[in-house]
């Protein structure tokens, strides 16, 4: 089920990221509509990789990238965990907003770590259902709540 990040939450997130987003390399792992990754580029990120597997969303993302006429966004059609297993790039900021209730946050964080995808001092934005326990190697820097959604910025 597609749950775009609410505008208020997105604004809070980018206020948190304001000191680090300029020049950052970003990964939007479960891109969906691409709102987080494309917003990062609009706020000065040097690059964003948008990973999405749904064909309709991939087509829409491709159109949005074309409309924005940006070379900073790279679209990858792939299942997120599979893509991580083959990735060789490192990122300053990672956006994780996967489907809820499937254990994808922990699996994604573990793979990000195992595959050395995170630069030193990387930040991971996580949007999840209430009650999620983060892996012990992550430290919550900031967090908030909107309805049944918990969102947080964590460091490695």
Protein Blocks (a to p, Z undefined) as FASTA:
>chain_A
ZZdddfklmmmmmmmmmmmmgopacddfbnmnommmmmmmmnopabdcdddfblklmmmm
mmmmmmnopakbccddddfklmmmmpcbdcfbdcddddehklpmmmmmmmmmmnopacgh
iacdddddehiacdfkbccfbdcdehjbccddddZZ
